[in-house]
Amino acid sequence: MRKRSSGATTGAELLDVVVRLNRWATHQTAWDVPLAQVRVLSHIDQWGRARVTDLARAEPCSQPTMTARVQALAAQGWLARTIDPDDARSALLTLTQTGKAVLAKARGSRARVIDALLEQMDAGQRERIEDATTVLHALLEAAYADTPDSTDPEKS
């Protein structure tokens, strides 16, 4: 990996920029739902279904803390529970239609923050961002294909 002018590798610089942009967007977004709840909904959306232990590992937090978060989401009608066919002692969590709508709204609020920032760029800069986004999608797909994610219940 080649060193950048700052002395950091491209990978280190990419991670720094992504983390800082993510943090900025998070702080600029007007959240209707607590961010911790949005993150739980997002994990379940990505995986399709999850166990409390998987979610606690992904956050990371204790299982009792995640159980309380999940109970709050279920009480709102945003999660559905089914018995895990592989372990009857465990429940599998999925998003309800309402949960999917809540997550879509939260993601939309966040996207509007970034979209407003992108509108300040010229057409060439926006095109380079679009191209970079395509490349980053490919990088992420390769990462998931090559590295089993221990927090993803589908790959455990």
Stockholm file with secondary structure:
# STOCKHOLM 1.0

chainA/1-156         MRKRSSGATTGAELLDVVVRLNRWATHQTAWDVPLAQVRVLSHIDQWGRARVTDLARAEPCSQPTMTARVQALAAQGWLARTIDPDDARSALLTLTQTGKAVLAKARGSRARVIDALLEQMDAGQRERIEDATTVLHALLEAAYADTPDSTDPEKS
#=GR chainA/1-156 SS CCBCTTSCBHHHHHHHHHHHHHHHHHHHSCCSSCHHHHHHHHHHHHHSSBCHHHHHHHTTCCHHHHHHHHHHHHHTTCEEEEEETTEEEEEEEEECHHHHHHHHHHHHHHHHHHHHHHHTSCHHHHHHHHHHHHHHHHHHHHHHHHSCCTTCTTCC
#=GC SS_cons         CCBCTTSCBHHHHHHHHHHHHHHHHHHHSCCSSCHHHHHHHHHHHHHSSBCHHHHHHHTTCCHHHHHHHHHHHHHTTCEEEEEETTEEEEEEEEECHHHHHHHHHHHHHHHHHHHHHHHTSCHHHHHHHHHHHHHHHHHHHHHHHHSCCTTCTTCC
//
